[in-house]
Amino acid sequence: MGRQRNDLVDKLVDYVIAWEALLLTQEGHALAQELSYRFAVNASALLSTCSNLKPLDALAKFKAAYSTRSAIVHGGGDRERDKALAGGGFASAQDLCTFLEDSFRQGVFWLASRKPADRPYRVKGGWETLLWS
């Protein structure tokens, strides 16, 4: 849906929700705590495996993505949103949306190349194994 949206705020929220479906699942179940932390750590593990992005860079970008989304959906102002964007090195919401879309494509293609039972969100300790492999 995010790719079809014209409004950047809607696009950004859609992209983060798509990422949440992957990153906030562990052993086939939704995570219930430490959501922003696990979102960023799991994204860092995945993207440092399937792209040229360094783990700490991915961590900062995904922390910023989650913080930006939170500022939007929880009523934060432009200043709070812009601060979150800057934390990930993004000049604008459009830059973040482009990053989220491109990295989602890379992540999904990498995940699709694995047997479903071997994907990190299904395997016991899958995210941790990916993180420290």
N, C-alpha and C positions, 0 to 999 in steps of 0.2 A: 504494500500500500504506500509506503514511504516514497517510492520512486514516482508515483503518480500524483503526489501532493504538490501543490503550488506554494502553500504556506510553509515557510521554513520551520516554524514551531511545531506544526503537526508532523512534518517530515522527520524532524529530530526525535520527537517522542516515539514515532513508529519505529525508527531504526533502533533506538535503545530498547524498546519492548522486544523486537526481534532478537537482539543480542541477549537480553535477559532470558529468553526461552532456552537458549543454549547454555549460557554461562552460569545460570543459577539453578541448574539441575545437576544433582549428584546421585549416582547409583540409581538413576531413573526416577528420582523424587525431587520435588521442589525444595530448595533450601529455605529455612525459616529465619535465619539470623545472619548477621554480618553481611548483609546483602551488598552494600556498596564495596566493601573490602573484597568479597569473593568475586564480584563482577569484574573488578580491575585485575585481581590476581589471576583469575582463570583466563581472562582475555590476554593477559601478558604471556601466560604459558602457551596458549594456542598460537598467538601471532608470532611469538619468537620462534616457534617451530615451523610455521608455514609461510613466513615472509622474512624480509630483511630487517624488520623492526627489532630493535634491541629490547630486551625485557623491561628495563626501567623506563624506556621511552613509551612503550606500550602501556605500562602501568600508569604513568602520568596522563596519557591521553584518555584512557578509559576511566580514570578517576574524574577527569574533567567532564567527560561525556555524562557520567552518572550525576555529577554535581549540577551540570547544566540542566539536565532533565529534571532533577529535583527542584531546582529554582523555578523552572517553568510550571511544573504541575502542582507545586505547593505554594504558588503565589509570590515567589520572589520577584524583585524588580529587575530592571535592566542592569543596574550596577552589580547585583549579585550574579546574574547570568554572565555578564562580561568578565567578571573576576574568575568565574569557573572556566570559561573559555580560555582565558589567558593562562590559567594553570596548566593547560594541556598544550600550550603553544598555538592555539587557534586564533586567528585574527577575526573570525566571524562565525556565526551559526552555519553559514553556507560551507565554510572550510570544515567544520566538524561533521556536517552531513555528508560531505564528499568522502571524508576519511571513514566514517562509519559504513557507508555503502561499499566502498572499495575493500575495506578490511573484512566486511561480512562475506563478500564474494570469495575472498581468499580463504577465509576460515571454513565456509561451507564446502567449497571444492575439496579442501584438505580432508574434512570430516567425511565427505562422500566417498573418498578414496579408501576409507577404512571400512571393514565389516561393521555392521550396526552394533554388534555385541562388543566390539573393540573400541568404540568411541568413548572419549574421556567422561562424558556425562552418564554413561551406562556402567562402566567398569568400576568395581570397588577400588577406591583410591586413584581413579583415573586422572583427575586434575593434578593431584600431587605427583603422580608418576610422570605426567607430561611436564610439569614444572621442573622436576629435578632429573630429567633424562639427559 
